Amino acid sequence: MKKIKTAILISGRGSNMENLIKACKDDNFPAEIALVISNKKDAKGLEIAALNGIATKFIDHKNFSSRAEFDAQMSLEIEKHNCQIVCLAGFMRLLSSEFVEKWYNRAINIHPSYLPHFKGADAVGDAIKAGANFSGCTVHLLRSEMDEGPILVQAKVAIEPSDTKESLAAKILKKEHEIYPQALKKLCEMVVL
Ligand code: GRF
């Protein structure tokens, strides 16, 4: 099976990244992770990727005078590694419209809520504060508006009265690790090379 080369963008811990790397090790999984890019030098995910023998690249967004220039540098690296798909996994920067256009229907993001509920940077905290009885996680195609775009896979997580932000975050993360590989597989099936 010819696997589709995929790049992952991270900013930190990289547990979703690690989980995607693991899923891709299956010969029958349609993607292979060929590159991990981080905008943070000390992102733990960079170490994990390197330990898995995957090419890594730190690109400091502070070295670029505009978002579009930083994004263009990322695109250059992604193309250099012949990647056709981009997965955002805890990448903590908004992407320019140029980047979104370039990777239109080839880039996906994971968000820790059952979208369209609780968009934004503190989705887990917001679900707790709202007293919601469920939240979840969503993988969607990347679009210019934050946490918007056609949904590929999503899952609900029940919120118990005893849940804290931390306990809910842990439950959601577990679900994220289930759905992100499913969504990447789905995208691979959609992408016409
Ligand atoms: C996840 O909760 C993801 O939904 C959000 O950022 C977190 C990243 O966690 N976008 P990790 O770096 O994959 O462990």
Boltz pocket constraint, residues with backbone or C-beta under 6 A from the ligand:
constraints:
  - pocket:
      binder: B
      contacts: [[A, 10], [A, 12], [A, 13], [A, 14], [A, 15], [A, 16], [A, 17], [A, 89], [A, 90], [A, 91], [A, 110], [A, 111], [A, 112], [A, 173], [A, 176]]
      max_distance: 6.0
